[in-house]
Amino acid sequence: SFAYFIIKDKLPRILTKAIDTLHRHKNEFFEEYGEKGVEAEKRAISLLSKLRNELQTDKPVTPLEDELPDAPLWNQYLDYQRNLSNGNGEPSWFQSPWLYVECYMYRRIHAAIAQNPPIDSFDVFKEGKAQNFFESQEAIIALCTYFQELLKNIKDLDEKQLQEELFKLLQVSLWGNKCDLSFSACEERSQKASPLQSLENMIPYMLVNDMEKIWSLLVSAKNRNIDKSKFRVDIILDNAGFELVCDLVLADFLVSSKLANEVHFHGKSIPWYVSDTTKHDFNWTIKQLQSGNHMWMSRCGINWEGNLKQGVWVYHDHMFWTLPHDFGSMAEVAPDLYAALQKSDLLFFKGDLNYRKLTGDKKWECSIPFHQALNKFHPAPLCSLRTLKSDTQVGLKPGQGEQIQASDPEWMTSGKYGIVQFDAGL
C-alpha cells in the first residue's frame, strides 16, 4: 500500500534528519547551556535512534512514559487499537493504521526533546520551515503586492468582482498546500513563481469545486448583516512557510471585504508533521514579513500584527490537533474545542492530514458523499482545501475516480490534484 512505503521509507528519513539536526546544533547547545546542553542533546538523539530502530524492525507500539499532559489520552488510544486487533498480537508499526503510527512517531519525536531540558523547547523542524519561507520569497512578494494593490480599491468592487477575487485567493490557498515538507520527507518544497499566474492552468486539476457554495454562504450573510451580528471564519492551519502566507492573505481579504468580521486560526501546540504551523511559526512569519525589505510585504506584516492586536484575528492551539483521533471523536475527546468550533460560521480545514482526520482516513468509495464520511462531525459549515497526498477521497461524481485512475494511477498521492469541498453541516 501507499501507507507501507511512507512508513518504510519516508518516516525513517524524517527521523534521520531530526537526529542530524540535533547533532548539528551541538555547539550551539554547548554555548548556551554548557555541558548540560550537550548531555541533553545526546539523550534526545539516543531516544530518536531507538525510535527509528523500533519503526524499522516493526516492533510493537509502546505506551508513552512521559509526563506530558496528553500522555493518558495516547495510552488510552493504544488500548483502543489493542482491542481492535482482536487478540492478533500487539499493534506494531507495520500492522496498525497508518494515521495512528504516523501521528505516534511525531508525538515520540516531541517527547524525546521535551523530556530533555534545557533543550526541551527546541523545534527540530524549525530550519526547514524557515528555509521554505525564504526560498519562496519571490512568490510571497508577488502575492503581497497583488493583495495590497487589490486593497486600494476593495471598497469599490461590485459583487461579481468580489466573487472573482475570493475565488482567486481560495485557489491560491488551496495550491499553497503543495508546499509540504512531511510529504517530501523534508526535501525542498518551496514555491518559486507567482501563485496567481498559473491558476487558470490548474482548474482541470480541481476534482471538487464548491467555491460557489462558499461564496453564497458568505455573501448572503453579508447582505443579511444589517443587525451587525458577527460572521466568524475559522482556519484550521496546515503548513508554515509559503502556505501560511496564502492563508493569511485569504483571511485578510475576508475581513477587508467585510465578508467576515473576525478570523480565528488554529495551529499545532507542538512541532508536527515536519512543517505544520505552531504559534512560534505563526508569529515568526508575521515578524519576517514586517521586517522584509519589500514595501508591500512589510505592509502585510504590519497590518496583520494590527489585526491580532485588535482581536480581529485570534490564534489558538489545542492539544486535540496533535492526537491520533479523527475528528468524528472530537465532541467526545475534546468537547471544549468542538464547542469553540460551533461558534464559527465557516470552518476551513487546510491540507491532507486534516482531510484524513475529517474522513477517518478510511478506504472509502470515491463517490461516497462528503457529509457521510464526516461521521457526525458537523460543528459548523466546513470546507476542505486540500491537495491530494494520501489515498482517501470522497464526494466525487460517480465514475470520476475511475476515469482519472485510468489516465493517472498516482492521482491520489501525487499532490497534483486538489479539492475545494464544502459541507453545509446539519
Contacts in CASP RR format, 6 or more apart in sequence:
PFRMAT RR
TARGET T0000
AUTHOR 0000-0000-0000
METHOD contacts of the structure
MODEL  1
SFAYFIIKDKLPRILTKAIDTLHRHKNEFFEEYGEKGVEAEKRAISLLSK
LRNELQTDKPVTPLEDELPDAPLWNQYLDYQRNLSNGNGEPSWFQSPWLY
VECYMYRRIHAAIAQNPPIDSFDVFKEGKAQNFFESQEAIIALCTYFQEL
LKNIKDLDEKQLQEELFKLLQVSLWGNKCDLSFSACEERSQKASPLQSLE
NMIPYMLVNDMEKIWSLLVSAKNRNIDKSKFRVDIILDNAGFELVCDLVL
ADFLVSSKLANEVHFHGKSIPWYVSDTTKHDFNWTIKQLQSGNHMWMSRC
GINWEGNLKQGVWVYHDHMFWTLPHDFGSMAEVAPDLYAALQKSDLLFFK
GDLNYRKLTGDKKWECSIPFHQALNKFHPAPLCSLRTLKSDTQVGLKPGQ
GEQIQASDPEWMTSGKYGIVQFDAGL
1 98 0 8 1.000
1 391 0 8 1.000
2 390 0 8 1.000
2 391 0 8 1.000
2 412 0 8 1.000
2 413 0 8 1.000
3 98 0 8 1.000
3 391 0 8 1.000
4 94 0 8 1.000
6 98 0 8 1.000
6 102 0 8 1.000
7 55 0 8 1.000
7 93 0 8 1.000
7 94 0 8 1.000
7 98 0 8 1.000
7 101 0 8 1.000
7 102 0 8 1.000
8 94 0 8 1.000
9 185 0 8 1.000
10 185 0 8 1.000
11 55 0 8 1.000
11 102 0 8 1.000
11 105 0 8 1.000
12 52 0 8 1.000
12 55 0 8 1.000
12 56 0 8 1.000
13 185 0 8 1.000
13 186 0 8 1.000
14 105 0 8 1.000
14 182 0 8 1.000
14 185 0 8 1.000
14 186 0 8 1.000
14 274 0 8 1.000
15 48 0 8 1.000
15 51 0 8 1.000
15 52 0 8 1.000
15 55 0 8 1.000
15 105 0 8 1.000
15 109 0 8 1.000
16 52 0 8 1.000
17 124 0 8 1.000
17 185 0 8 1.000
17 186 0 8 1.000
18 48 0 8 1.000
18 109 0 8 1.000
18 124 0 8 1.000
18 125 0 8 1.000
19 45 0 8 1.000
19 48 0 8 1.000
19 49 0 8 1.000
19 52 0 8 1.000
21 124 0 8 1.000
21 125 0 8 1.000
21 127 0 8 1.000
22 41 0 8 1.000
22 44 0 8 1.000
22 45 0 8 1.000
22 48 0 8 1.000
22 122 0 8 1.000
22 124 0 8 1.000
23 41 0 8 1.000
23 45 0 8 1.000
25 41 0 8 1.000
25 122 0 8 1.000
26 38 0 8 1.000
26 41 0 8 1.000
29 37 0 8 1.000
29 38 0 8 1.000
29 40 0 8 1.000
29 41 0 8 1.000
29 119 0 8 1.000
30 37 0 8 1.000
30 38 0 8 1.000
32 118 0 8 1.000
33 40 0 8 1.000
33 118 0 8 1.000
33 119 0 8 1.000
36 118 0 8 1.000
37 118 0 8 1.000
37 119 0 8 1.000
40 116 0 8 1.000
40 117 0 8 1.000
40 118 0 8 1.000
40 119 0 8 1.000
40 120 0 8 1.000
41 116 0 8 1.000
41 119 0 8 1.000
43 115 0 8 1.000
43 116 0 8 1.000
44 112 0 8 1.000
44 113 0 8 1.000
44 116 0 8 1.000
44 119 0 8 1.000
47 108 0 8 1.000
47 111 0 8 1.000
47 112 0 8 1.000
47 115 0 8 1.000
47 116 0 8 1.000
48 109 0 8 1.000
48 112 0 8 1.000
51 105 0 8 1.000
51 108 0 8 1.000
51 109 0 8 1.000
51 112 0 8 1.000
53 59 0 8 1.000
54 62 0 8 1.000
54 93 0 8 1.000
55 93 0 8 1.000
55 105 0 8 1.000
58 92 0 8 1.000
58 93 0 8 1.000
58 94 0 8 1.000
58 95 0 8 1.000
59 92 0 8 1.000
59 93 0 8 1.000
60 89 0 8 1.000
60 90 0 8 1.000
60 91 0 8 1.000
60 92 0 8 1.000
61 78 0 8 1.000
61 81 0 8 1.000
61 90 0 8 1.000
61 91 0 8 1.000
61 92 0 8 1.000
61 93 0 8 1.000
61 96 0 8 1.000
61 100 0 8 1.000
61 101 0 8 1.000
61 104 0 8 1.000
63 74 0 8 1.000
63 75 0 8 1.000
63 78 0 8 1.000
64 71 0 8 1.000
64 74 0 8 1.000
64 75 0 8 1.000
64 107 0 8 1.000
64 108 0 8 1.000
64 111 0 8 1.000
65 71 0 8 1.000
66 111 0 8 1.000
66 114 0 8 1.000
66 115 0 8 1.000
68 110 0 8 1.000
68 111 0 8 1.000
68 114 0 8 1.000
69 319 0 8 1.000
70 107 0 8 1.000
70 319 0 8 1.000
70 322 0 8 1.000
70 323 0 8 1.000
73 319 0 8 1.000
73 323 0 8 1.000
73 333 0 8 1.000
74 104 0 8 1.000
74 107 0 8 1.000
74 323 0 8 1.000
74 324 0 8 1.000
77 100 0 8 1.000
77 323 0 8 1.000
77 324 0 8 1.000
77 325 0 8 1.000
78 91 0 8 1.000
81 91 0 8 1.000
81 96 0 8 1.000
81 97 0 8 1.000
81 100 0 8 1.000
82 90 0 8 1.000
82 91 0 8 1.000
84 91 0 8 1.000
85 91 0 8 1.000
85 95 0 8 1.000
88 95 0 8 1.000
91 100 0 8 1.000
93 101 0 8 1.000
97 361 0 8 1.000
98 361 0 8 1.000
99 324 0 8 1.000
99 326 0 8 1.000
99 356 0 8 1.000
99 357 0 8 1.000
99 360 0 8 1.000
99 361 0 8 1.000
100 324 0 8 1.000
102 273 0 8 1.000
103 322 0 8 1.000
103 323 0 8 1.000
103 324 0 8 1.000
104 324 0 8 1.000
106 270 0 8 1.000
106 271 0 8 1.000
106 272 0 8 1.000
106 273 0 8 1.000
106 322 0 8 1.000
107 270 0 8 1.000
107 322 0 8 1.000
107 324 0 8 1.000
109 124 0 8 1.000
109 271 0 8 1.000
110 270 0 8 1.000
110 271 0 8 1.000
110 272 0 8 1.000
110 322 0 8 1.000
113 119 0 8 1.000
113 120 0 8 1.000
113 121 0 8 1.000
113 122 0 8 1.000
113 124 0 8 1.000
114 120 0 8 1.000
114 270 0 8 1.000
123 271 0 8 1.000
123 278 0 8 1.000
123 280 0 8 1.000
124 271 0 8 1.000
125 181 0 8 1.000
125 186 0 8 1.000
125 271 0 8 1.000
125 274 0 8 1.000
125 275 0 8 1.000
126 271 0 8 1.000
126 280 0 8 1.000
126 281 0 8 1.000
128 181 0 8 1.000
128 186 0 8 1.000
128 274 0 8 1.000
128 275 0 8 1.000
129 181 0 8 1.000
129 239 0 8 1.000
129 240 0 8 1.000
129 241 0 8 1.000
129 275 0 8 1.000
129 281 0 8 1.000
130 284 0 8 1.000
131 188 0 8 1.000
131 190 0 8 1.000
132 179 0 8 1.000
132 181 0 8 1.000
132 188 0 8 1.000
132 189 0 8 1.000
132 190 0 8 1.000
132 239 0 8 1.000
132 240 0 8 1.000
132 241 0 8 1.000
132 242 0 8 1.000
132 275 0 8 1.000
133 140 0 8 1.000
133 240 0 8 1.000
133 241 0 8 1.000
133 242 0 8 1.000
133 245 0 8 1.000
133 285 0 8 1.000
133 288 0 8 1.000
135 188 0 8 1.000
135 190 0 8 1.000
135 192 0 8 1.000
136 179 0 8 1.000
136 190 0 8 1.000
136 191 0 8 1.000
136 192 0 8 1.000
136 241 0 8 1.000
136 242 0 8 1.000
136 245 0 8 1.000
138 192 0 8 1.000
138 193 0 8 1.000
138 194 0 8 1.000
139 190 0 8 1.000
139 191 0 8 1.000
139 192 0 8 1.000
139 193 0 8 1.000
139 194 0 8 1.000
139 195 0 8 1.000
139 242 0 8 1.000
140 242 0 8 1.000
140 245 0 8 1.000
140 289 0 8 1.000
140 297 0 8 1.000
141 294 0 8 1.000
141 296 0 8 1.000
141 297 0 8 1.000
142 193 0 8 1.000
142 194 0 8 1.000
142 195 0 8 1.000
142 196 0 8 1.000
143 172 0 8 1.000
143 194 0 8 1.000
143 195 0 8 1.000
143 196 0 8 1.000
143 245 0 8 1.000
143 246 0 8 1.000
143 249 0 8 1.000
144 245 0 8 1.000
144 249 0 8 1.000
144 289 0 8 1.000
144 294 0 8 1.000
144 296 0 8 1.000
144 297 0 8 1.000
144 299 0 8 1.000
144 300 0 8 1.000
145 294 0 8 1.000
145 296 0 8 1.000
145 297 0 8 1.000
146 194 0 8 1.000
146 196 0 8 1.000
147 169 0 8 1.000
147 249 0 8 1.000
147 252 0 8 1.000
147 253 0 8 1.000
147 296 0 8 1.000
147 300 0 8 1.000
148 296 0 8 1.000
148 299 0 8 1.000
148 300 0 8 1.000
149 296 0 8 1.000
150 165 0 8 1.000
150 253 0 8 1.000
151 256 0 8 1.000
154 256 0 8 1.000
154 257 0 8 1.000
157 165 0 8 1.000
157 257 0 8 1.000
159 219 0 8 1.000
162 219 0 8 1.000
162 257 0 8 1.000
162 259 0 8 1.000
163 215 0 8 1.000
163 219 0 8 1.000
165 253 0 8 1.000
165 257 0 8 1.000
166 211 0 8 1.000
166 214 0 8 1.000
166 215 0 8 1.000
166 218 0 8 1.000
166 253 0 8 1.000
166 257 0 8 1.000
166 259 0 8 1.000
167 211 0 8 1.000
167 215 0 8 1.000
168 196 0 8 1.000
168 199 0 8 1.000
169 246 0 8 1.000
169 249 0 8 1.000
169 250 0 8 1.000
169 253 0 8 1.000
170 211 0 8 1.000
170 214 0 8 1.000
170 250 0 8 1.000
170 385 0 8 1.000
170 420 0 8 1.000
171 199 0 8 1.000
171 202 0 8 1.000
171 206 0 8 1.000
171 420 0 8 1.000
172 195 0 8 1.000
172 196 0 8 1.000
172 199 0 8 1.000
172 246 0 8 1.000
172 249 0 8 1.000
172 250 0 8 1.000
173 243 0 8 1.000
173 246 0 8 1.000
173 247 0 8 1.000
173 249 0 8 1.000
173 250 0 8 1.000
173 348 0 8 1.000
173 350 0 8 1.000
173 385 0 8 1.000
174 206 0 8 1.000
174 385 0 8 1.000
174 386 0 8 1.000
174 387 0 8 1.000
174 418 0 8 1.000
174 419 0 8 1.000
174 420 0 8 1.000
175 195 0 8 1.000
175 198 0 8 1.000
175 199 0 8 1.000
175 202 0 8 1.000
175 387 0 8 1.000
175 418 0 8 1.000
176 191 0 8 1.000
176 195 0 8 1.000
176 242 0 8 1.000
176 243 0 8 1.000
176 246 0 8 1.000
176 387 0 8 1.000
177 238 0 8 1.000
177 239 0 8 1.000
177 243 0 8 1.000
177 350 0 8 1.000
177 351 0 8 1.000
177 352 0 8 1.000
177 385 0 8 1.000
177 386 0 8 1.000
177 387 0 8 1.000
178 189 0 8 1.000
178 191 0 8 1.000
178 387 0 8 1.000
178 415 0 8 1.000
179 189 0 8 1.000
179 190 0 8 1.000
179 191 0 8 1.000
179 239 0 8 1.000
179 241 0 8 1.000
179 242 0 8 1.000
179 243 0 8 1.000
179 275 0 8 1.000
180 189 0 8 1.000
180 238 0 8 1.000
180 239 0 8 1.000
180 243 0 8 1.000
180 274 0 8 1.000
180 275 0 8 1.000
180 351 0 8 1.000
180 352 0 8 1.000
180 389 0 8 1.000
181 187 0 8 1.000
181 189 0 8 1.000
181 239 0 8 1.000
181 274 0 8 1.000
181 275 0 8 1.000
182 273 0 8 1.000
182 274 0 8 1.000
182 275 0 8 1.000
182 276 0 8 1.000
183 189 0 8 1.000
183 352 0 8 1.000
183 389 0 8 1.000
183 415 0 8 1.000
186 274 0 8 1.000
190 242 0 8 1.000
191 242 0 8 1.000
195 246 0 8 1.000
205 416 0 8 1.000
205 417 0 8 1.000
205 418 0 8 1.000
206 417 0 8 1.000
206 418 0 8 1.000
206 419 0 8 1.000
206 420 0 8 1.000
207 388 0 8 1.000
207 393 0 8 1.000
207 396 0 8 1.000
207 400 0 8 1.000
207 404 0 8 1.000
207 417 0 8 1.000
207 418 0 8 1.000
207 419 0 8 1.000
208 395 0 8 1.000
208 396 0 8 1.000
208 418 0 8 1.000
208 419 0 8 1.000
208 420 0 8 1.000
208 421 0 8 1.000
209 419 0 8 1.000
209 420 0 8 1.000
210 383 0 8 1.000
210 420 0 8 1.000
210 421 0 8 1.000
210 422 0 8 1.000
211 420 0 8 1.000
213 422 0 8 1.000
213 424 0 8 1.000
214 346 0 8 1.000
214 383 0 8 1.000
214 420 0 8 1.000
214 422 0 8 1.000
217 345 0 8 1.000
217 346 0 8 1.000
217 381 0 8 1.000
217 424 0 8 1.000
218 231 0 8 1.000
218 254 0 8 1.000
218 259 0 8 1.000
218 260 0 8 1.000
218 346 0 8 1.000
219 259 0 8 1.000
221 231 0 8 1.000
221 259 0 8 1.000
221 345 0 8 1.000
222 231 0 8 1.000
222 258 0 8 1.000
222 259 0 8 1.000
225 231 0 8 1.000
230 261 0 8 1.000
230 262 0 8 1.000
231 259 0 8 1.000
231 260 0 8 1.000
231 261 0 8 1.000
231 345 0 8 1.000
231 346 0 8 1.000
232 260 0 8 1.000
232 261 0 8 1.000
232 262 0 8 1.000
232 263 0 8 1.000
232 264 0 8 1.000
232 343 0 8 1.000
232 344 0 8 1.000
232 345 0 8 1.000
232 346 0 8 1.000
233 251 0 8 1.000
233 254 0 8 1.000
233 260 0 8 1.000
233 262 0 8 1.000
233 263 0 8 1.000
233 264 0 8 1.000
233 344 0 8 1.000
233 345 0 8 1.000
233 346 0 8 1.000
233 347 0 8 1.000
233 348 0 8 1.000
234 263 0 8 1.000
234 264 0 8 1.000
234 265 0 8 1.000
234 266 0 8 1.000
234 341 0 8 1.000
234 344 0 8 1.000
234 346 0 8 1.000
234 347 0 8 1.000
234 348 0 8 1.000
234 380 0 8 1.000
235 247 0 8 1.000
235 250 0 8 1.000
235 251 0 8 1.000
235 263 0 8 1.000
235 264 0 8 1.000
235 265 0 8 1.000
235 266 0 8 1.000
235 347 0 8 1.000
235 348 0 8 1.000
235 350 0 8 1.000
236 266 0 8 1.000
236 267 0 8 1.000
236 321 0 8 1.000
236 347 0 8 1.000
236 348 0 8 1.000
236 349 0 8 1.000
236 350 0 8 1.000
236 354 0 8 1.000
237 244 0 8 1.000
237 247 0 8 1.000
237 265 0 8 1.000
237 266 0 8 1.000
237 267 0 8 1.000
237 268 0 8 1.000
237 276 0 8 1.000
237 277 0 8 1.000
237 282 0 8 1.000
237 350 0 8 1.000
238 276 0 8 1.000
238 277 0 8 1.000
238 350 0 8 1.000
238 351 0 8 1.000
238 352 0 8 1.000
238 353 0 8 1.000
238 354 0 8 1.000
239 275 0 8 1.000
239 276 0 8 1.000
239 277 0 8 1.000
239 350 0 8 1.000
239 351 0 8 1.000
240 275 0 8 1.000
240 276 0 8 1.000
240 277 0 8 1.000
240 278 0 8 1.000
240 281 0 8 1.000
240 282 0 8 1.000
240 285 0 8 1.000
241 275 0 8 1.000
241 281 0 8 1.000
241 285 0 8 1.000
243 350 0 8 1.000
244 277 0 8 1.000
244 281 0 8 1.000
244 282 0 8 1.000
244 285 0 8 1.000
245 285 0 8 1.000
245 289 0 8 1.000
247 265 0 8 1.000
247 350 0 8 1.000
248 285 0 8 1.000
248 286 0 8 1.000
248 300 0 8 1.000
248 304 0 8 1.000
249 300 0 8 1.000
250 348 0 8 1.000
251 263 0 8 1.000
251 265 0 8 1.000
251 313 0 8 1.000
252 300 0 8 1.000
252 303 0 8 1.000
252 304 0 8 1.000
252 307 0 8 1.000
253 259 0 8 1.000
254 260 0 8 1.000
254 263 0 8 1.000
255 261 0 8 1.000
255 262 0 8 1.000
255 263 0 8 1.000
255 307 0 8 1.000
255 312 0 8 1.000
255 313 0 8 1.000
260 345 0 8 1.000
260 346 0 8 1.000
261 312 0 8 1.000
262 311 0 8 1.000
262 312 0 8 1.000
262 313 0 8 1.000
262 314 0 8 1.000
263 307 0 8 1.000
263 312 0 8 1.000
263 313 0 8 1.000
263 314 0 8 1.000
264 313 0 8 1.000
264 314 0 8 1.000
264 315 0 8 1.000
264 316 0 8 1.000
264 344 0 8 1.000
265 282 0 8 1.000
265 313 0 8 1.000
265 314 0 8 1.000
265 315 0 8 1.000
265 316 0 8 1.000
266 316 0 8 1.000
266 317 0 8 1.000
266 318 0 8 1.000
266 321 0 8 1.000
267 276 0 8 1.000
267 277 0 8 1.000
267 278 0 8 1.000
267 279 0 8 1.000
267 282 0 8 1.000
267 315 0 8 1.000
267 316 0 8 1.000
267 317 0 8 1.000
267 321 0 8 1.000
268 276 0 8 1.000
268 277 0 8 1.000
268 278 0 8 1.000
268 317 0 8 1.000
268 321 0 8 1.000
268 322 0 8 1.000
269 278 0 8 1.000
269 279 0 8 1.000
269 317 0 8 1.000
269 318 0 8 1.000
269 319 0 8 1.000
269 321 0 8 1.000
269 322 0 8 1.000
270 278 0 8 1.000
270 322 0 8 1.000
271 278 0 8 1.000
272 278 0 8 1.000
272 321 0 8 1.000
272 322 0 8 1.000
273 353 0 8 1.000
276 353 0 8 1.000
278 317 0 8 1.000
279 315 0 8 1.000
279 317 0 8 1.000
282 315 0 8 1.000
286 301 0 8 1.000
286 304 0 8 1.000
286 305 0 8 1.000
286 308 0 8 1.000
289 297 0 8 1.000
289 298 0 8 1.000
289 300 0 8 1.000
289 301 0 8 1.000
289 304 0 8 1.000
290 298 0 8 1.000
290 301 0 8 1.000
290 302 0 8 1.000
290 305 0 8 1.000
291 298 0 8 1.000
292 298 0 8 1.000
304 313 0 8 1.000
306 312 0 8 1.000
307 313 0 8 1.000
308 314 0 8 1.000
308 315 0 8 1.000
316 340 0 8 1.000
318 334 0 8 1.000
318 336 0 8 1.000
318 337 0 8 1.000
319 334 0 8 1.000
320 330 0 8 1.000
320 333 0 8 1.000
320 334 0 8 1.000
320 337 0 8 1.000
323 333 0 8 1.000
323 334 0 8 1.000
325 333 0 8 1.000
325 357 0 8 1.000
326 356 0 8 1.000
326 357 0 8 1.000
326 358 0 8 1.000
326 359 0 8 1.000
326 360 0 8 1.000
326 361 0 8 1.000
326 375 0 8 1.000
327 357 0 8 1.000
327 358 0 8 1.000
327 360 0 8 1.000
327 374 0 8 1.000
327 377 0 8 1.000
328 360 0 8 1.000
328 374 0 8 1.000
328 375 0 8 1.000
328 376 0 8 1.000
328 377 0 8 1.000
330 337 0 8 1.000
330 338 0 8 1.000
330 341 0 8 1.000
330 377 0 8 1.000
330 379 0 8 1.000
331 338 0 8 1.000
331 376 0 8 1.000
331 377 0 8 1.000
331 379 0 8 1.000
338 379 0 8 1.000
341 347 0 8 1.000
341 379 0 8 1.000
341 380 0 8 1.000
342 379 0 8 1.000
342 380 0 8 1.000
343 380 0 8 1.000
344 379 0 8 1.000
344 380 0 8 1.000
345 380 0 8 1.000
345 381 0 8 1.000
346 380 0 8 1.000
346 381 0 8 1.000
346 382 0 8 1.000
346 383 0 8 1.000
347 379 0 8 1.000
347 380 0 8 1.000
347 381 0 8 1.000
347 382 0 8 1.000
347 383 0 8 1.000
348 382 0 8 1.000
348 383 0 8 1.000
348 384 0 8 1.000
348 385 0 8 1.000
349 355 0 8 1.000
349 358 0 8 1.000
349 382 0 8 1.000
349 383 0 8 1.000
349 384 0 8 1.000
349 385 0 8 1.000
349 386 0 8 1.000
350 385 0 8 1.000
350 386 0 8 1.000
351 384 0 8 1.000
351 385 0 8 1.000
351 386 0 8 1.000
351 387 0 8 1.000
352 386 0 8 1.000
352 387 0 8 1.000
352 388 0 8 1.000
352 389 0 8 1.000
352 390 0 8 1.000
354 384 0 8 1.000
354 386 0 8 1.000
355 384 0 8 1.000
355 386 0 8 1.000
355 390 0 8 1.000
355 392 0 8 1.000
356 390 0 8 1.000
356 392 0 8 1.000
358 373 0 8 1.000
358 374 0 8 1.000
358 377 0 8 1.000
358 382 0 8 1.000
358 384 0 8 1.000
359 370 0 8 1.000
359 373 0 8 1.000
359 374 0 8 1.000
359 375 0 8 1.000
359 392 0 8 1.000
359 394 0 8 1.000
360 373 0 8 1.000
360 375 0 8 1.000
360 392 0 8 1.000
361 390 0 8 1.000
361 392 0 8 1.000
362 373 0 8 1.000
362 392 0 8 1.000
363 391 0 8 1.000
363 392 0 8 1.000
364 373 0 8 1.000
364 392 0 8 1.000
364 393 0 8 1.000
364 394 0 8 1.000
365 394 0 8 1.000
366 393 0 8 1.000
366 394 0 8 1.000
366 395 0 8 1.000
366 396 0 8 1.000
366 399 0 8 1.000
366 400 0 8 1.000
366 401 0 8 1.000
366 402 0 8 1.000
367 394 0 8 1.000
367 395 0 8 1.000
367 396 0 8 1.000
367 397 0 8 1.000
367 398 0 8 1.000
367 399 0 8 1.000
367 400 0 8 1.000
367 401 0 8 1.000
368 394 0 8 1.000
368 395 0 8 1.000
369 394 0 8 1.000
369 395 0 8 1.000
370 384 0 8 1.000
370 394 0 8 1.000
370 395 0 8 1.000
370 421 0 8 1.000
370 422 0 8 1.000
370 423 0 8 1.000
371 378 0 8 1.000
371 423 0 8 1.000
371 425 0 8 1.000
372 394 0 8 1.000
373 394 0 8 1.000
373 395 0 8 1.000
374 382 0 8 1.000
374 423 0 8 1.000
378 423 0 8 1.000
378 425 0 8 1.000
378 426 0 8 1.000
380 425 0 8 1.000
381 422 0 8 1.000
381 423 0 8 1.000
381 424 0 8 1.000
381 425 0 8 1.000
382 422 0 8 1.000
382 423 0 8 1.000
382 425 0 8 1.000
383 420 0 8 1.000
383 421 0 8 1.000
383 422 0 8 1.000
383 423 0 8 1.000
384 419 0 8 1.000
384 420 0 8 1.000
384 421 0 8 1.000
385 419 0 8 1.000
385 420 0 8 1.000
386 418 0 8 1.000
386 419 0 8 1.000
386 421 0 8 1.000
387 415 0 8 1.000
387 416 0 8 1.000
387 417 0 8 1.000
387 418 0 8 1.000
388 411 0 8 1.000
388 412 0 8 1.000
388 413 0 8 1.000
388 414 0 8 1.000
388 415 0 8 1.000
388 416 0 8 1.000
388 417 0 8 1.000
388 418 0 8 1.000
388 419 0 8 1.000
389 413 0 8 1.000
389 414 0 8 1.000
389 415 0 8 1.000
390 412 0 8 1.000
390 413 0 8 1.000
391 412 0 8 1.000
391 413 0 8 1.000
392 412 0 8 1.000
393 401 0 8 1.000
393 412 0 8 1.000
393 419 0 8 1.000
395 421 0 8 1.000
401 411 0 8 1.000
404 411 0 8 1.000
404 417 0 8 1.000
405 411 0 8 1.000
408 414 0 8 1.000
408 416 0 8 1.000
410 416 0 8 1.000
411 417 0 8 1.000
END
